[in-house]
Amino acid sequence: KSNTDIPKAIDAKDNKTIDAFTRLKGPAFDHRFLAEMIQAHQKAIAEFKREAEHGTDADVKAFANSTLPKLQEHLEKARDLSKPAKHAK
């Protein structure tokens, strides 16, 4: 509808990240995964805010505005998961 090009393959940077994950296990994997999710959500939120505020396509602006709360919720959940667990005694 908006004549947007969709990538047909994973780029080299993302392939490098995937390769790094294949070598991780257990807590090391969990820690890296959460760090990547936090970073990705921060980047997505910045891009969606920019589009919501400065975009020129009304449909895309509306989508950005409606999606931002869910992205922010996911970021907060990832941050909560990355905090050290408080063990009950």
Order of alpha helices (4+ residues) and beta strands (2+ residues): alpha-alpha-alpha
